[in-house]
């Protein structure tokens, strides 16, 4: 998936068919927000995408570059 930086925030610029299908299946299961990570060795979670609306929420302090490529991440497990 590729994100686009806009004046009002961040939005999805392009999405692969398998990502769209995966988000639709998660939405059907009731999962609203899915983590998004950077690609590469660090693979840091940058924020999350709403599986129904494709709205993007970045984590505090996270900046992206215009047209940045990100990947869907598995859900984070809360630490005890």
C-alpha positions as CSV (number, residue, x, y, z in Angstrom):
1,X,0.0,0.0,0.0
2,X,1.2,3.5,-0.7
3,X,0.3,6.5,1.4
4,X,0.0,10.1,0.2
5,X,0.8,13.0,2.4
6,X,-1.9,15.7,2.2
7,X,-2.4,19.1,3.9
8,X,-5.2,17.6,5.9
9,X,-3.3,14.5,6.9
10,X,-2.5,11.1,5.3
11,X,-4.6,9.1,2.9
12,X,-4.3,5.9,0.9
13,X,-2.9,6.6,-2.6
14,X,-2.9,3.0,-3.9
15,X,-3.8,-0.4,-2.5
16,X,-3.0,-3.9,-3.8
17,X,-6.0,-6.2,-4.5
18,X,-4.9,-8.7,-1.7
19,X,-4.7,-5.8,0.8
20,X,-8.2,-4.7,-0.1
21,X,-9.5,-8.2,0.3
22,X,-7.7,-8.7,3.6
23,X,-9.1,-5.4,5.0
24,X,-12.6,-6.4,3.9
25,X,-12.3,-9.7,5.6
26,X,-11.1,-8.0,8.8
27,X,-14.0,-5.5,8.6
28,X,-16.4,-8.4,8.3
29,X,-14.9,-9.9,11.5
30,X,-15.3,-6.6,13.3
31,X,-11.7,-5.5,13.3
32,X,-11.7,-1.8,12.8
33,X,-8.1,-0.7,13.0
34,X,-5.2,-2.6,11.5
35,X,-1.5,-1.7,12.2
36,X,0.6,-0.3,9.4
37,X,4.4,-0.8,9.4
38,X,7.3,0.6,7.4
39,X,9.1,-1.8,5.2
40,X,12.7,-2.9,5.6
41,X,14.8,-4.2,8.5
42,X,13.3,-1.9,11.1
43,X,9.6,-2.6,10.2
44,X,8.4,-0.1,12.8
45,X,4.6,0.3,13.3
46,X,3.8,3.8,12.0
47,X,0.1,3.9,12.7
48,X,-3.1,2.1,11.7
49,X,-5.7,2.0,8.9
50,X,-9.4,1.6,9.4
51,X,-10.5,-1.6,7.6
52,X,-13.9,0.0,6.6
53,X,-13.1,3.6,5.7
54,X,-9.3,3.4,5.0
55,X,-8.8,6.4,7.3
56,X,-5.2,6.6,8.5
57,X,-4.1,7.4,12.1
58,X,-0.3,7.8,12.6
59,X,1.3,7.3,15.9
60,X,2.4,10.4,17.8
61,X,5.6,11.8,16.4
62,X,5.6,9.7,13.2
63,X,6.2,11.5,10.0
64,X,5.9,9.9,6.6
65,X,7.3,10.9,3.2
66,X,4.9,11.5,0.3
67,X,4.0,8.3,-1.5
68,X,5.5,6.2,1.3
69,X,5.1,2.4,0.9
70,X,3.8,0.6,4.0
71,X,2.6,-2.9,4.8
72,X,-0.3,-4.3,6.9
73,X,1.0,-5.7,10.2
74,X,-0.3,-8.4,12.4
75,X,-2.2,-7.1,15.4
76,X,0.0,-6.1,18.3
77,X,-0.3,-8.2,21.4
78,X,-0.6,-6.1,24.6
79,X,2.3,-6.6,27.0
80,X,1.7,-7.4,30.6
